């Protein structure tokens, strides 16, 4: 009688998770954000990151959201920061302000130009000229952890993957502590990327970025802009479900669970979830992989009160 080897996803060591949020653009979106924070906070993530708009367009709202997380939760926030549209002195002031607010983790990114991700990048004449320079600047101003971006299927503006890996190595040399990948759906692309970066001498953790598919058409459109492939099998799983939200959510949970469990079985223990400020699918996936609440969820009134007092807006940038 044949016996299947034990699966790490069923009996392996604990998995670590982190979550990404974005500052909201309206009062209703603000309420959704704080409901998501309240729902996911009891899972005790390693950290939660808050994104930054194209061209630094949401700097104040990002800072307000991060500051509220510091003041009113036990979560460890990681603030996104970009090089775009500001001189070095301005950016250094933002870094210091985060430090004074109790933030000890920065996600350093080049940033998308105000004209959009497809526009050519032009560094500010008096600013940080690259993410590696920004990483070095953050490290020089305090004892911050610094996370950076990585692209298993290469950045859309890179000529090839080796060029991307060279940029990643520069960020490592500047002091980056970890890289978080752009989301992907083909696990083999991520695993090949790990092999290539290891061969290139990159030693920092490369944490996979995972996006539960809340809306397939929207996600596919963003994937195209971000350089992430959408496999045919994934599109087929959502075919015919445009008007069937209930089944679509069940399929989304199954697809994401399949991806994450496969990665755990291949030795991955850390995951960064792009929540899109919605908690239910992410919470369900975390439950499936053994990440359970470590404390009670705050009352629903907490989210309502938090949303009245200010939150913040913008979509995930596809930045280096």
C-alpha positions as CSV (number, residue, x, y, z in Angstrom):
1,X,0.0,0.0,0.0
2,X,1.4,3.4,-1.0
3,X,1.6,6.2,1.5
4,X,1.7,9.9,0.4
5,X,4.4,11.9,2.1
6,X,3.1,14.3,4.7
7,X,2.2,17.8,3.3
8,X,3.8,20.8,5.1
9,X,0.5,22.7,4.5
10,X,-1.2,20.2,6.9
11,X,1.5,19.5,9.5
12,X,4.4,21.9,9.0
13,X,5.7,24.8,11.1
14,X,3.6,28.0,11.5
15,X,3.1,30.3,8.6
16,X,3.7,34.1,8.9
17,X,1.5,36.6,7.2
18,X,1.4,40.4,6.5
19,X,-1.3,42.5,5.0
20,X,-1.4,45.6,2.7
21,X,-4.0,48.3,2.8
22,X,-4.5,51.5,0.9
23,X,-5.9,54.8,2.1
24,X,-9.5,55.3,1.0
25,X,-10.9,58.0,-1.3
26,X,-14.3,58.4,0.4
27,X,-16.1,58.1,3.7
28,X,-17.6,54.8,2.7
29,X,-14.2,53.4,1.6
30,X,-12.8,54.7,4.9
31,X,-15.3,52.6,6.8
32,X,-14.4,49.6,4.7
33,X,-10.7,50.1,5.5
34,X,-11.2,50.2,9.2
35,X,-13.6,47.3,9.2
36,X,-10.8,45.3,7.4
37,X,-8.2,46.4,9.8
38,X,-10.4,45.4,12.7
39,X,-11.2,42.0,11.2
40,X,-7.6,41.1,10.4
41,X,-5.7,42.6,13.3
42,X,-6.4,39.7,15.7
43,X,-4.5,37.4,13.3
44,X,-1.3,39.1,14.6
45,X,0.4,39.7,11.3
46,X,4.1,40.4,11.1
47,X,3.3,43.9,9.8
48,X,0.7,45.8,7.8
49,X,1.7,48.1,5.0
50,X,-0.1,51.2,3.8
51,X,0.4,52.2,0.2
52,X,1.3,55.6,-1.4
53,X,-0.3,57.2,-4.5
54,X,1.3,57.9,-7.8
55,X,3.6,60.8,-7.6
56,X,3.3,60.9,-3.8
57,X,-0.3,62.1,-4.2
58,X,-1.6,60.6,-0.9
59,X,1.3,61.4,1.3
60,X,-0.7,63.1,4.0
61,X,-3.5,60.5,4.0
62,X,-1.0,57.6,4.1
63,X,0.7,59.3,7.1
64,X,-2.6,59.8,8.9
65,X,-3.6,56.1,8.3
66,X,-0.3,54.8,9.6
67,X,-0.3,57.1,12.6
68,X,-3.8,55.9,13.6
69,X,-2.7,52.3,13.2
70,X,0.2,53.0,15.6
71,X,-2.0,54.9,18.1
72,X,-5.1,52.7,18.2
73,X,-3.9,49.1,17.4
74,X,-1.1,46.7,18.3
75,X,-0.2,46.3,14.7
76,X,3.2,47.1,13.3
77,X,2.7,49.4,10.3
78,X,5.1,49.6,7.4
79,X,4.7,52.9,5.5
80,X,5.2,53.0,1.7
81,X,7.5,55.8,0.6
82,X,8.5,56.7,-3.0
83,X,11.1,58.8,-4.7
84,X,8.7,60.5,-7.1
85,X,7.9,64.2,-7.1
86,X,9.8,65.4,-4.0
87,X,13.3,66.5,-3.2
88,X,15.6,64.7,-0.8
89,X,14.9,67.2,2.0
90,X,11.1,66.6,1.7
91,X,11.4,62.9,1.7
92,X,13.8,63.0,4.7
93,X,11.2,65.0,6.6
94,X,8.6,62.3,5.9
95,X,11.0,59.6,7.1
96,X,11.7,61.5,10.3
97,X,7.9,62.1,10.8
98,X,7.3,58.4,10.5
99,X,10.0,57.8,13.1
100,X,8.5,60.3,15.5
101,X,5.1,58.6,15.0
102,X,6.6,55.3,16.1
103,X,6.9,53.7,12.7
104,X,10.0,51.5,12.3
105,X,9.4,49.9,8.9
106,X,9.4,51.6,5.5
107,X,8.5,50.0,2.2
108,X,10.9,51.9,-0.2
109,X,9.8,52.2,-3.8
110,X,10.8,54.2,-6.8
111,X,7.2,55.1,-7.4
112,X,5.0,55.6,-10.5
113,X,5.1,59.1,-12.2
114,X,2.0,61.2,-11.8
115,X,1.2,60.5,-15.4
116,X,0.9,56.8,-14.7
117,X,2.8,53.6,-14.6
118,X,3.4,53.6,-18.4
119,X,5.1,57.1,-18.3
120,X,8.9,57.3,-18.4
121,X,10.4,57.8,-14.9
122,X,12.1,61.1,-14.3
123,X,13.8,61.5,-11.0
124,X,13.4,64.8,-9.2
125,X,16.5,66.9,-9.9
126,X,17.2,67.3,-6.1
127,X,15.7,64.0,-5.0
128,X,16.6,60.3,-4.6
129,X,17.4,59.0,-8.0
130,X,16.6,55.4,-7.4
131,X,15.1,53.0,-4.9
132,X,18.6,51.9,-3.8
133,X,19.4,55.5,-3.0
134,X,16.2,55.8,-1.0
135,X,16.9,52.7,0.9
136,X,20.3,54.0,1.9
137,X,18.7,57.4,2.9
138,X,16.1,55.6,5.1
139,X,18.8,53.6,6.8
140,X,20.9,56.7,7.4
141,X,18.1,58.4,9.3
142,X,17.2,55.8,11.9
143,X,16.8,52.1,12.8
144,X,14.2,51.2,10.3
145,X,13.4,47.9,8.6
146,X,13.2,48.5,4.9
147,X,11.3,46.3,2.5
148,X,11.5,46.7,-1.3
149,X,9.7,45.4,-4.4
150,X,10.6,42.4,-6.5
151,X,9.1,41.2,-9.8
152,X,9.0,37.4,-10.6
153,X,7.9,38.2,-14.1
154,X,10.0,41.3,-14.4
155,X,9.0,45.0,-14.0
156,X,7.0,46.2,-17.0
157,X,9.7,48.7,-17.9
158,X,12.6,46.4,-17.5
159,X,14.3,45.1,-20.7
160,X,14.7,41.6,-19.1
161,X,14.7,39.8,-15.8
162,X,18.4,40.0,-15.3
163,X,18.2,43.8,-15.4
164,X,15.5,43.6,-12.7
165,X,17.7,41.3,-10.5
166,X,20.6,43.7,-10.9
167,X,18.4,46.5,-9.5
168,X,17.3,44.2,-6.7
169,X,20.9,43.5,-5.8
170,X,21.6,47.2,-5.6
171,X,18.7,47.6,-3.1
172,X,20.1,44.7,-1.1
173,X,23.6,46.3,-1.1
174,X,22.0,49.6,0.1
175,X,20.5,47.8,3.2
176,X,17.1,46.3,2.2
177,X,15.9,43.7,4.7
178,X,13.4,41.9,2.6
179,X,11.7,42.0,-0.8
180,X,7.9,41.7,-1.4
181,X,6.9,40.5,-4.8
182,X,4.4,41.9,-7.2
183,X,1.4,39.5,-7.2
184,X,1.5,36.5,-9.4
185,X,-0.7,33.5,-10.2
186,X,1.8,31.1,-11.7
187,X,3.7,29.7,-8.7
188,X,6.4,28.2,-11.0
189,X,7.4,31.8,-12.1
190,X,8.0,32.7,-8.4
191,X,9.9,29.5,-7.7
192,X,12.1,30.0,-10.8
193,X,12.7,33.6,-9.6
194,X,13.9,32.4,-6.2
195,X,16.4,30.1,-8.0
196,X,17.7,32.9,-10.2
197,X,18.1,35.5,-7.4
198,X,19.8,33.0,-5.2
199,X,22.3,32.2,-7.9
200,X,22.9,36.0,-8.3
201,X,23.8,36.2,-4.6
202,X,20.6,37.8,-3.3
203,X,20.2,36.6,0.3
204,X,17.3,38.6,1.7
205,X,13.9,36.9,2.0
206,X,11.7,37.2,-1.1
207,X,8.1,37.2,0.3
208,X,5.4,36.3,-2.2
209,X,2.7,38.9,-2.7
210,X,-0.7,37.2,-3.0
211,X,-3.9,38.9,-4.2
212,X,-7.3,37.2,-3.7
213,X,-9.3,37.8,-6.8
214,X,-12.2,40.0,-5.6
215,X,-13.1,41.0,-9.2
216,X,-11.5,39.0,-12.0
217,X,-11.8,41.6,-14.8
218,X,-10.4,44.3,-12.6
219,X,-7.6,42.1,-11.4
220,X,-6.8,41.0,-14.9
221,X,-6.6,44.6,-16.1
222,X,-4.3,45.5,-13.3
223,X,-2.1,42.4,-13.9
224,X,-1.6,43.5,-17.5
225,X,-0.4,46.9,-16.4
226,X,1.8,45.4,-13.7
227,X,3.4,42.8,-15.9
228,X,1.9,39.8,-14.1
229,X,0.6,37.0,-16.4
230,X,-2.9,35.7,-16.1
231,X,-2.9,31.9,-17.0
232,X,-5.7,30.6,-19.2
233,X,-6.8,28.2,-16.5
234,X,-7.5,31.1,-14.2
235,X,-9.6,33.0,-16.7
236,X,-11.6,29.7,-17.3
237,X,-12.4,29.3,-13.6
238,X,-14.2,32.7,-13.6
239,X,-15.9,32.3,-16.9
240,X,-19.7,32.8,-16.8
241,X,-19.7,34.2,-13.2
242,X,-20.0,37.9,-14.0
243,X,-23.6,37.9,-12.6
244,X,-23.1,35.3,-9.9
245,X,-21.3,37.0,-7.0
246,X,-21.8,34.2,-4.6
247,X,-20.2,31.5,-6.7
248,X,-17.5,34.0,-7.8
249,X,-16.4,34.5,-4.2
250,X,-16.3,30.8,-3.6
251,X,-14.1,30.3,-6.6
252,X,-11.9,33.2,-5.6
253,X,-11.3,31.6,-2.2
254,X,-10.6,28.2,-3.7
255,X,-8.1,29.6,-6.3
256,X,-6.2,31.6,-3.7
257,X,-6.2,28.7,-1.2
258,X,-4.9,26.4,-3.9
259,X,-2.0,28.8,-4.7
260,X,-1.0,29.4,-1.1
261,X,-1.2,25.8,0.0
262,X,0.9,24.8,-3.0
263,X,3.6,27.3,-2.0
264,X,3.6,26.1,1.6
265,X,4.1,22.5,0.3
266,X,7.1,23.9,-1.6
267,X,8.6,25.3,1.5
268,X,7.3,28.9,1.6
269,X,6.4,30.2,5.1
270,X,5.8,33.9,4.7
271,X,3.0,35.5,2.7
272,X,2.1,39.2,2.0
273,X,-1.6,39.6,1.1
274,X,-2.8,42.5,-1.0
275,X,-6.2,42.9,0.8
276,X,-7.7,45.7,-1.4
277,X,-9.1,46.8,2.0
278,X,-11.4,43.8,2.1
279,X,-10.9,41.2,4.9
280,X,-13.3,38.3,4.3
281,X,-11.3,36.3,1.6
282,X,-8.0,37.0,3.3
283,X,-9.3,36.0,6.7
284,X,-10.7,32.7,5.2
285,X,-7.4,31.9,3.5
286,X,-5.5,32.6,6.7
287,X,-7.8,30.2,8.6
288,X,-7.1,27.5,6.0
289,X,-3.3,27.8,6.4
290,X,-3.5,27.8,10.2
291,X,-3.3,31.5,11.0
292,X,-5.9,32.0,13.7
293,X,-6.9,35.0,15.9
294,X,-4.6,35.7,18.8
295,X,-6.9,38.2,20.4
296,X,-10.6,39.3,20.2
297,X,-11.6,41.5,17.3
298,X,-12.4,45.1,18.2
299,X,-16.2,45.9,18.4
300,X,-17.9,47.1,15.2
301,X,-18.2,50.6,16.7
302,X,-14.4,50.9,16.6
303,X,-14.4,50.8,12.8
304,X,-17.2,53.4,12.6
305,X,-15.5,55.7,15.0
306,X,-12.1,55.3,13.3
307,X,-13.6,56.1,9.9
308,X,-15.2,59.3,11.3
309,X,-11.8,60.5,12.5
310,X,-9.9,60.1,9.3
311,X,-8.3,57.5,7.2
312,X,-6.7,57.9,3.7
313,X,-6.7,56.9,-0.5
314,X,-5.1,55.2,-3.6
315,X,-4.6,52.0,-5.6
316,X,-1.6,49.8,-5.3
317,X,1.3,51.2,-7.4
318,X,3.4,49.0,-9.7
319,X,6.7,50.4,-8.6
320,X,10.2,49.3,-8.3
